[in-house]
Amino acid sequence: MGEESTEVVEMKEDRSLSNSVTPPPPPPPHFVLIHGIGGGAWCWYKIRCLMENSGYRVSCLDLKGAGMDPTDPNTVLSFNDYNKPLLDFLSSLDDNHQARTLCAILFSHTHTRVILVGHSAGGLSLSDAIHKFGTKKIKLAVFVAATMLRSGFVTDQDIKDGVPDVSEFGELKEVYDVGFGLGEDHPPTTMMIKKEVQRKIIYQLSPQEDSTLAAMLLKPGPSYA
């Protein structure tokens, strides 16, 4: 009998506690946007503006050697190094997204997972992050005209499926500017589509001003990674 009355009292106390606390509104979805090879956070400037004006939280990252990151892309020689900014960002969400208050205990939605969005080769970064963090940090992954390979470039078939065929625009040396950071007796460390064909290959559906901006901001991508 005594034990039963204790249980009833505890339940009443729990109800009164939960009734006295107003649940916080759910936080807006947090989107993390990942650019393709040679691009940068700047690629998303229009989308970011539209999304933030609609109330969403948006983070745009520069991967290693891309965008405003000062690293020479010729020195980025592994995919883990290239994707480190995204992995570091997701790792930091433990502190940034976990509200350590009574409300966090009572209302679990105060712990927010992000929605990853990747474009072009940014899809490889998403796949890598999904393998490493899973649903612990990632609510959803959106591949926008992006490379979708289960484990990256592992087999010849992965290369066939994941590397765009641009042969209709000419030979390799006619399409890409290639860098040899380890010397010309080693494989290329960077590649970038030549300015004269960028609009035909990458920005054929974009306004002229956007392709002009991209021509000014694109950087060589770390092909060795």
Backbone as CSV, one residue per row, in Angstrom:
resi,resn,N_x,N_y,N_z,CA_x,CA_y,CA_z,C_x,C_y,C_z
1,MET,0.832,-1.207,0.000,0.000,0.000,0.000,0.862,1.250,0.000
2,GLY,1.885,1.231,0.892,2.724,2.426,0.964,3.438,2.688,-0.340
3,GLU,3.876,1.618,-0.973,4.591,1.789,-2.227,3.666,2.342,-3.295
4,GLU,2.395,1.870,-3.294,1.445,2.358,-4.303,1.177,3.834,-4.124
5,SER,1.009,4.286,-2.888,0.724,5.707,-2.658,1.898,6.566,-3.062
6,THR,3.097,6.061,-2.844,4.289,6.799,-3.253,4.311,6.971,-4.762
7,GLU,3.964,5.920,-5.469,3.952,5.995,-6.930,2.923,7.011,-7.417
8,VAL,1.769,7.055,-6.792,0.734,8.005,-7.194,1.198,9.428,-6.958
9,VAL,1.827,9.657,-5.820,2.329,11.007,-5.508,3.370,11.426,-6.521
10,GLU,4.261,10.528,-6.864,5.313,10.866,-7.827,4.704,11.179,-9.195
11,MET,3.716,10.454,-9.610,3.070,10.720,-10.894,2.386,12.067,-10.881
12,LYS,1.750,12.416,-9.752,1.101,13.724,-9.658,2.125,14.835,-9.735
13,GLU,3.266,14.622,-9.085,4.310,15.641,-9.128,4.842,15.799,-10.556
14,ASP,5.006,14.685,-11.244,5.494,14.754,-12.620,4.513,15.502,-13.510
15,ARG,3.210,15.239,-13.325,2.213,15.923,-14.152,2.223,17.422,-13.881
16,SER,2.294,17.777,-12.615,2.258,19.207,-12.304,3.497,19.897,-12.843
17,LEU,4.643,19.175,-12.830,5.870,19.761,-13.360,5.770,19.975,-14.857
18,SER,5.247,18.937,-15.556,5.149,19.067,-17.011,4.112,20.106,-17.402
19,ASN,3.038,20.235,-16.605,2.012,21.223,-16.922,2.480,22.647,-16.681
20,SER,3.466,22.808,-15.791,3.933,24.156,-15.463,4.972,24.669,-16.431
21,VAL,5.465,23.799,-17.318,6.507,24.185,-18.265,5.911,24.262,-19.662
22,THR,6.019,25.417,-20.273,5.518,25.586,-21.639,6.529,25.013,-22.613
23,PRO,6.128,24.076,-23.436,7.100,23.506,-24.370,7.604,24.560,-25.341
24,PRO,8.899,24.585,-25.583,9.434,25.563,-26.529,9.005,25.215,-27.947
25,PRO,8.896,26.192,-28.797,8.548,25.878,-30.196,9.681,25.085,-30.833
26,PRO,9.359,24.190,-31.728,10.428,23.436,-32.390,11.329,24.381,-33.175
27,PRO,12.617,24.153,-33.152,13.528,25.031,-33.889,13.316,24.867,-35.392
28,PRO,13.632,25.888,-36.164,13.497,25.738,-37.618,14.486,24.711,-38.143
29,PRO,14.160,24.012,-39.200,15.108,23.058,-39.769,16.430,23.734,-40.107
30,HIS,17.501,23.016,-39.851,18.844,23.527,-40.120,19.409,22.798,-41.337
31,PHE,19.591,23.538,-42.423,20.130,22.982,-43.659,21.633,23.279,-43.731
32,VAL,22.406,22.279,-44.135,23.849,22.441,-44.346,24.126,22.148,-45.814
33,LEU,24.579,23.166,-46.545,24.708,23.076,-47.997,26.173,22.861,-48.393
34,ILE,26.408,21.852,-49.229,27.760,21.456,-49.615,27.928,21.587,-51.131
35,HIS,28.929,22.321,-51.513,29.192,22.635,-52.923,29.850,21.468,-53.661
36,GLY,29.949,21.613,-54.967,30.636,20.636,-55.793,32.108,20.975,-55.962
37,ILE,32.806,20.174,-56.758,34.250,20.341,-56.949,34.557,21.705,-57.564
38,GLY,35.504,22.401,-56.979,35.915,23.708,-57.494,35.046,24.855,-57.030
39,GLY,33.909,24.547,-56.429,33.001,25.603,-55.980,33.331,26.067,-54.571
40,GLY,32.321,26.514,-53.872,32.511,26.997,-52.507,31.166,27.357,-51.922
41,ALA,31.176,27.827,-50.696,29.929,28.232,-50.048,29.188,29.283,-50.870
42,TRP,29.930,30.091,-51.604,29.342,31.159,-52.410,28.335,30.631,-53.434
43,CYS,28.478,29.359,-53.853,27.572,28.806,-54.872,26.106,28.899,-54.462
44,TRP,25.866,28.931,-53.138,24.504,28.839,-52.630,23.911,30.203,-52.282
45,TYR,24.504,31.297,-52.717,24.100,32.612,-52.197,22.625,32.923,-52.465
46,LYS,22.106,32.551,-53.613,20.694,32.825,-53.907,19.776,31.923,-53.076
47,ILE,20.102,30.641,-53.042,19.294,29.683,-52.279,19.314,30.040,-50.802
48,ARG,20.473,30.404,-50.295,20.571,30.742,-48.867,19.679,31.931,-48.525
49,CYS,19.708,32.937,-49.368,18.893,34.126,-49.130,17.407,33.757,-49.096
50,LEU,16.957,32.976,-50.056,15.549,32.578,-50.110,15.152,31.748,-48.894
51,MET,16.014,30.836,-48.498,15.692,29.940,-47.391,15.670,30.683,-46.059
52,GLU,16.670,31.548,-45.840,16.706,32.298,-44.588,15.539,33.272,-44.493
53,ASN,15.145,33.850,-45.613,13.980,34.738,-45.608,12.686,33.971,-45.319
54,SER,12.722,32.655,-45.525,11.558,31.812,-45.228,11.617,31.231,-43.813
55,GLY,12.643,31.602,-43.054,12.722,31.190,-41.657,13.583,29.983,-41.367
56,TYR,14.240,29.435,-42.375,15.099,28.280,-42.145,16.482,28.726,-41.672
57,ARG,17.147,27.835,-40.969,18.537,28.058,-40.602,19.409,27.413,-41.666
58,VAL,20.416,28.148,-42.150,21.223,27.661,-43.267,22.709,27.870,-42.974
59,SER,23.490,26.827,-43.176,24.949,26.911,-43.089,25.525,26.464,-44.428
60,CYS,26.433,27.261,-44.976,27.115,26.913,-46.223,28.604,26.772,-45.910
61,LEU,29.173,25.622,-46.234,30.552,25.336,-45.855,31.487,25.369,-47.055
62,ASP,32.717,25.783,-46.806,33.802,25.615,-47.762,34.568,24.358,-47.387
63,LEU,34.685,23.421,-48.295,35.520,22.258,-48.048,36.994,22.656,-48.192
64,LYS,37.878,21.758,-47.848,39.310,22.080,-47.792,39.826,22.515,-49.164
65,GLY,40.419,23.704,-49.196,40.983,24.233,-50.436,39.967,24.878,-51.352
66,ALA,38.702,24.965,-50.921,37.635,25.515,-51.765,37.148,26.843,-51.213
67,GLY,36.541,27.636,-52.096,35.947,28.890,-51.666,36.948,29.804,-50.977
68,MET,36.597,30.218,-49.754,37.461,31.125,-48.985,38.527,30.390,-48.174
69,ASP,38.503,29.066,-48.191,39.538,28.323,-47.472,40.894,28.578,-48.124
70,PRO,41.896,28.991,-47.337,43.169,29.409,-47.933,44.092,28.271,-48.343
71,THR,43.711,27.032,-48.075,44.578,25.890,-48.384,44.793,25.750,-49.890
72,ASP,46.029,25.525,-50.285,46.325,25.251,-51.698,45.715,23.896,-52.047
73,PRO,44.768,23.839,-52.988,44.132,22.548,-53.316,45.120,21.500,-53.802
74,ASN,46.280,21.922,-54.289,47.291,20.956,-54.719,47.885,20.186,-53.547
75,THR,47.656,20.668,-52.323,48.180,19.982,-51.138,47.116,19.112,-50.463
76,VAL,45.906,19.096,-51.007,44.830,18.271,-50.443,44.883,16.914,-51.150
77,LEU,45.452,15.927,-50.478,45.784,14.672,-51.137,44.965,13.483,-50.655
78,SER,43.984,13.719,-49.797,43.105,12.633,-49.363,41.691,13.170,-49.219
79,PHE,40.714,12.290,-49.409,39.326,12.731,-49.296,38.984,13.090,-47.858
80,ASN,39.572,12.378,-46.895,39.324,12.713,-45.492,39.761,14.137,-45.183
81,ASP,40.868,14.539,-45.759,41.347,15.907,-45.562,40.413,16.901,-46.250
82,TYR,40.019,16.597,-47.463,39.128,17.480,-48.223,37.792,17.667,-47.514
83,ASN,37.256,16.596,-46.949,35.925,16.641,-46.344,35.959,17.025,-44.868
84,LYS,37.130,17.298,-44.323,37.276,17.571,-42.901,36.405,18.731,-42.411
85,PRO,36.257,19.831,-43.165,35.383,20.912,-42.674,33.954,20.461,-42.386
86,LEU,33.406,19.595,-43.228,32.055,19.091,-42.979,32.029,18.171,-41.765
87,LEU,33.002,17.280,-41.660,33.035,16.351,-40.535,33.248,17.096,-39.221
88,ASP,34.100,18.111,-39.234,34.317,18.919,-38.027,33.041,19.657,-37.639
89,PHE,32.343,20.165,-38.631,31.091,20.884,-38.366,30.069,19.960,-37.707
90,LEU,29.918,18.777,-38.255,28.949,17.831,-37.691,29.366,17.394,-36.287
91,SER,30.655,17.217,-36.072,31.136,16.852,-34.742,30.808,17.928,-33.720
92,SER,30.857,19.185,-34.134,30.614,20.295,-33.209,29.145,20.413,-32.814
93,LEU,28.260,19.736,-33.507,26.835,19.873,-33.223,26.453,19.297,-31.870
94,ASP,27.282,18.459,-31.273,27.010,17.943,-29.938,26.767,19.076,-28.956
95,ASP,27.623,20.105,-29.031,27.516,21.224,-28.103,26.535,22.277,-28.592
96,ASN,26.520,22.511,-29.890,25.717,23.609,-30.419,24.223,23.294,-30.445
97,HIS,23.854,22.017,-30.619,22.453,21.665,-30.824,21.806,20.988,-29.621
98,GLN,22.564,20.684,-28.576,21.988,20.005,-27.416,21.707,21.026,-26.326
99,ALA,20.436,21.353,-26.114,20.058,22.299,-25.064,20.100,21.592,-23.718
100,ARG,20.921,22.070,-22.810,21.095,21.395,-21.523,20.250,22.092,-20.468
101,THR,18.940,21.982,-20.585,18.012,22.607,-19.666,16.927,21.610,-19.302
102,LEU,16.072,22.001,-18.380,14.933,21.157,-18.033,14.059,20.899,-19.252
103,CYS,13.917,21.917,-20.099,13.098,21.754,-21.310,13.676,20.668,-22.210
104,ALA,15.002,20.570,-22.250,15.617,19.548,-23.100,15.281,18.155,-22.597
105,ILE,15.125,18.013,-21.291,14.781,16.722,-20.724,13.326,16.369,-21.028
106,LEU,12.444,17.360,-20.925,11.024,17.107,-21.081,10.584,17.046,-22.528
107,PHE,11.279,17.800,-23.397,10.834,17.904,-24.788,12.020,17.598,-25.696
108,SER,12.042,16.396,-26.243,13.223,15.912,-26.949,13.487,16.639,-28.245
109,HIS,12.509,17.369,-28.796,12.750,18.009,-30.090,13.724,19.178,-29.998
110,THR,14.154,19.551,-28.782,15.144,20.612,-28.678,16.510,20.133,-29.167
111,HIS,16.665,18.839,-29.352,17.898,18.329,-29.960,17.666,18.204,-31.466
112,THR,18.371,18.984,-32.243,18.089,19.108,-33.664,19.168,18.434,-34.500
113,ARG,18.744,17.638,-35.456,19.661,17.094,-36.449,19.555,17.939,-37.715
114,VAL,20.597,17.920,-38.512,20.639,18.784,-39.679,20.170,18.043,-40.929
115,ILE,19.829,18.823,-41.924,19.501,18.311,-43.251,20.658,18.666,-44.169
116,LEU,21.355,17.654,-44.671,22.481,17.880,-45.572,21.988,17.984,-47.006
117,VAL,22.541,18.939,-47.731,22.224,19.105,-49.148,23.542,19.196,-49.907
118,GLY,23.729,18.314,-50.871,24.956,18.325,-51.656,24.660,18.424,-53.137
119,HIS,25.520,19.151,-53.846,25.386,19.283,-55.298,26.624,18.724,-55.977
120,SER,26.426,18.046,-57.103,27.509,17.513,-57.913,28.408,16.617,-57.051
121,ALA,29.728,16.862,-57.047,30.631,16.035,-56.244,30.401,16.204,-54.750
122,GLY,29.606,17.201,-54.359,29.243,17.332,-52.960,28.488,16.120,-52.448
123,GLY,27.918,15.338,-53.357,27.251,14.109,-52.950,28.209,13.120,-52.295
124,LEU,29.479,13.125,-52.716,30.474,12.258,-52.088,30.696,12.657,-50.638
125,SER,30.675,13.955,-50.378,30.840,14.444,-49.005,29.667,14.011,-48.145
126,LEU,28.458,14.051,-48.706,27.280,13.612,-47.963,27.374,12.130,-47.620
127,SER,27.742,11.310,-48.598,27.834,9.871,-48.354,28.855,9.573,-47.261
128,ASP,29.973,10.271,-47.296,31.011,10.086,-46.280,30.476,10.454,-44.893
129,ALA,29.765,11.579,-44.821,29.213,12.022,-43.536,28.149,11.055,-43.021
130,ILE,27.338,10.529,-43.925,26.300,9.575,-43.522,26.930,8.323,-42.916
131,HIS,28.000,7.828,-43.536,28.681,6.645,-43.007,29.256,6.915,-41.620
132,LYS,29.759,8.115,-41.395,30.449,8.413,-40.140,29.501,8.826,-39.016
133,PHE,28.382,9.476,-39.343,27.513,10.019,-38.291,26.112,9.406,-38.270
134,GLY,25.645,8.931,-39.408,24.317,8.326,-39.456,23.235,9.257,-38.957
135,THR,22.208,8.680,-38.364,21.053,9.471,-37.931,21.312,10.220,-36.630
136,LYS,22.463,10.016,-36.030,22.779,10.734,-34.791,22.853,12.236,-35.036
137,LYS,23.390,12.633,-36.185,23.546,14.054,-36.490,22.749,14.482,-37.726
138,ILE,22.338,13.519,-38.543,21.753,13.840,-39.846,20.309,13.359,-39.888
139,LYS,19.402,14.272,-40.124,17.983,13.924,-40.233,17.640,13.460,-41.640
140,LEU,18.255,14.103,-42.630,17.911,13.851,-44.028,19.089,14.273,-44.886
141,ALA,19.288,13.595,-45.997,20.316,13.975,-46.963,19.661,14.152,-48.329
142,VAL,19.935,15.277,-48.967,19.334,15.612,-50.255,20.450,15.736,-51.288
143,PHE,20.385,14.916,-52.317,21.383,14.933,-53.387,20.791,15.692,-54.571
144,VAL,21.315,16.892,-54.832,20.809,17.747,-55.907,21.750,17.621,-57.106
145,ALA,21.303,16.870,-58.129,22.173,16.604,-59.283,23.559,16.244,-58.789
146,ALA,23.609,15.320,-57.835,24.841,15.015,-57.115,25.278,13.573,-57.334
147,THR,26.566,13.341,-57.130,27.135,12.000,-57.217,26.620,11.151,-56.062
148,MET,26.075,9.980,-56.386,25.554,9.068,-55.364,26.281,7.732,-55.493
149,LEU,27.320,7.562,-54.700,28.075,6.318,-54.639,28.104,5.852,-53.190
150,ARG,27.878,4.583,-52.975,27.753,4.064,-51.616,29.023,4.306,-50.798
151,SER,30.185,4.090,-51.411,31.450,4.187,-50.663,32.497,5.023,-51.376
152,GLY,32.074,5.936,-52.247,33.037,6.754,-52.975,33.613,6.002,-54.163
153,PHE,34.760,6.495,-54.646,35.393,5.884,-55.821,36.263,4.712,-55.385
154,VAL,35.666,3.531,-55.380,36.374,2.326,-54.949,36.694,1.424,-56.136
155,THR,35.758,1.298,-57.051,35.926,0.390,-58.191,35.931,1.169,-59.496
156,ASP,36.292,0.480,-60.561,36.245,1.092,-61.894,34.822,1.484,-62.254
157,GLN,33.857,0.679,-61.816,32.457,0.998,-62.089,32.043,2.276,-61.370
158,ASP,32.586,2.502,-60.163,32.298,3.743,-59.440,32.772,4.951,-60.249
159,ILE,33.950,4.829,-60.826,34.491,5.924,-61.632,33.617,6.152,-62.856
160,LYS,33.197,5.058,-63.480,32.337,5.163,-64.662,31.014,5.831,-64.309
161,ASP,30.463,5.463,-63.141,29.171,6.008,-62.728,29.271,7.421,-62.171
162,GLY,30.398,7.747,-61.554,30.485,9.001,-60.807,31.175,10.153,-61.493
163,VAL,31.977,9.878,-62.514,32.715,10.954,-63.201,31.951,11.361,-64.457
164,PRO,31.603,12.640,-64.590,30.842,13.069,-65.773,31.627,12.841,-67.059
165,ASP,30.927,12.443,-68.089,31.532,12.265,-69.406,31.414,13.573,-70.179
166,VAL,32.534,14.244,-70.362,32.538,15.528,-71.083,33.299,15.403,-72.403
167,SER,33.429,14.183,-72.895,34.222,13.947,-74.099,33.661,14.673,-75.319
168,GLU,32.362,14.968,-75.321,31.779,15.662,-76.474,32.322,17.078,-76.623
169,PHE,32.967,17.602,-75.567,33.506,18.953,-75.614,34.992,18.982,-75.953
170,GLY,35.585,17.792,-76.158,36.983,17.742,-76.557,37.791,16.783,-75.713
171,GLU,39.076,16.718,-76.020,39.987,15.891,-75.242,40.175,16.479,-73.842
172,LEU,40.733,15.665,-72.947,40.914,16.072,-71.560,41.630,17.413,-71.454
173,LYS,42.721,17.570,-72.191,43.522,18.797,-72.102,42.797,19.998,-72.706
174,GLU,41.772,19.739,-73.529,40.983,20.821,-74.102,39.844,21.250,-73.174
175,VAL,39.504,20.419,-72.215,38.383,20.687,-71.316,38.858,21.151,-69.937
176,TYR,39.977,20.566,-69.463,40.423,20.839,-68.098,41.770,21.546,-68.066
177,ASP,41.917,22.449,-67.130,43.231,22.916,-66.702,43.675,21.986,-65.583
178,VAL,44.859,21.418,-65.720,45.322,20.379,-64.805,46.549,20.875,-64.052
179,GLY,46.592,20.586,-62.749,47.750,20.949,-61.922,48.490,19.716,-61.450
180,PHE,49.811,19.832,-61.382,50.652,18.717,-60.966,51.467,19.147,-59.744
181,GLY,50.790,19.169,-58.598,51.450,19.627,-57.383,52.552,18.717,-56.896
182,LEU,52.538,17.446,-57.304,53.572,16.492,-56.901,54.600,16.268,-58.002
183,GLY,54.478,17.026,-59.083,55.369,16.849,-60.217,54.658,16.169,-61.373
184,GLU,55.150,16.418,-62.569,54.466,15.895,-63.756,54.636,14.391,-63.938
185,ASP,55.487,13.776,-63.129,55.626,12.322,-63.191,54.652,11.623,-62.245
186,HIS,53.760,12.415,-61.621,52.721,11.879,-60.744,51.347,12.242,-61.317
187,PRO,50.302,11.577,-60.847,48.951,11.933,-61.309,48.617,13.383,-60.958
188,PRO,47.691,13.995,-61.687,47.292,15.381,-61.400,46.750,15.527,-59.975
189,THR,47.079,16.648,-59.343,46.555,16.936,-58.010,45.338,17.847,-58.055
190,THR,45.159,18.608,-59.141,43.969,19.452,-59.283,43.496,19.456,-60.733
191,MET,42.195,19.712,-60.881,41.603,19.873,-62.201,40.529,20.944,-62.125
192,MET,40.401,21.709,-63.201,39.333,22.706,-63.281,38.915,22.865,-64.733
193,ILE,37.627,22.883,-64.962,37.127,23.066,-66.321,37.545,24.441,-66.833
194,LYS,38.060,24.468,-68.038,38.563,25.717,-68.613,37.453,26.768,-68.704
195,LYS,37.833,28.008,-68.509,36.856,29.092,-68.493,36.042,29.161,-69.776
196,GLU,36.685,28.871,-70.912,35.989,29.017,-72.186,34.878,27.982,-72.397
197,VAL,34.865,26.910,-71.620,33.799,25.914,-71.770,32.961,25.757,-70.490
198,GLN,33.235,26.551,-69.489,32.482,26.427,-68.238,30.989,26.645,-68.439
199,ARG,30.642,27.663,-69.229,29.219,27.936,-69.419,28.531,26.811,-70.189
200,LYS,29.216,26.203,-71.137,28.631,25.123,-71.922,28.428,23.858,-71.089
201,ILE,29.352,23.595,-70.170,29.328,22.327,-69.441,28.611,22.438,-68.099
202,ILE,28.869,23.532,-67.368,28.370,23.633,-65.996,27.173,24.563,-65.867
203,TYR,27.226,25.702,-66.540,26.257,26.776,-66.279,25.359,27.067,-67.471
204,GLN,25.061,26.032,-68.251,24.277,26.235,-69.463,22.840,26.677,-69.170
205,LEU,22.352,26.416,-67.955,20.988,26.799,-67.591,20.952,28.010,-66.663
206,SER,22.104,28.602,-66.395,22.188,29.709,-65.440,22.133,31.055,-66.145
207,PRO,21.672,32.098,-65.443,21.764,33.454,-65.994,23.217,33.815,-66.283
208,GLN,23.404,34.683,-67.241,24.757,35.056,-67.639,25.557,35.625,-66.464
209,GLU,24.891,36.412,-65.614,25.623,37.023,-64.504,26.120,35.972,-63.509
210,ASP,25.381,34.872,-63.362,25.824,33.827,-62.446,27.038,33.081,-63.001
211,SER,27.025,32.799,-64.280,28.177,32.109,-64.862,29.400,33.025,-64.888
212,THR,29.187,34.320,-65.021,30.305,35.268,-64.953,30.894,35.290,-63.546
213,LEU,30.019,35.317,-62.543,30.484,35.277,-61.153,31.260,33.987,-60.891
214,ALA,30.738,32.862,-61.345,31.394,31.577,-61.122,32.768,31.537,-61.779
215,ALA,32.878,32.106,-62.982,34.170,32.123,-63.670,35.214,32.890,-62.866
216,MET,34.761,33.856,-62.073,35.671,34.651,-61.248,36.042,33.931,-59.945
217,LEU,35.184,33.027,-59.464,35.355,32.464,-58.132,35.758,30.985,-58.118
218,LEU,35.521,30.257,-59.204,35.880,28.842,-59.225,37.379,28.654,-58.985
219,LYS,37.702,27.581,-58.271,39.089,27.229,-57.989,39.363,25.814,-58.476
220,PRO,40.605,25.491,-58.727,40.908,24.088,-59.076,40.458,23.146,-57.974
221,GLY,39.902,22.013,-58.366,39.445,21.017,-57.394,40.506,19.973,-57.143
222,PRO,40.610,19.470,-55.914,41.654,18.488,-55.570,41.354,17.103,-56.130
223,SER,41.752,16.850,-57.349,41.437,15.585,-58.014,42.166,14.407,-57.373
224,TYR,43.285,14.642,-56.728,44.042,13.557,-56.098,43.287,12.994,-54.898
225,ALA,42.460,13.856,-54.266,41.712,13.431,-53.093,40.580,12.498,-53.482
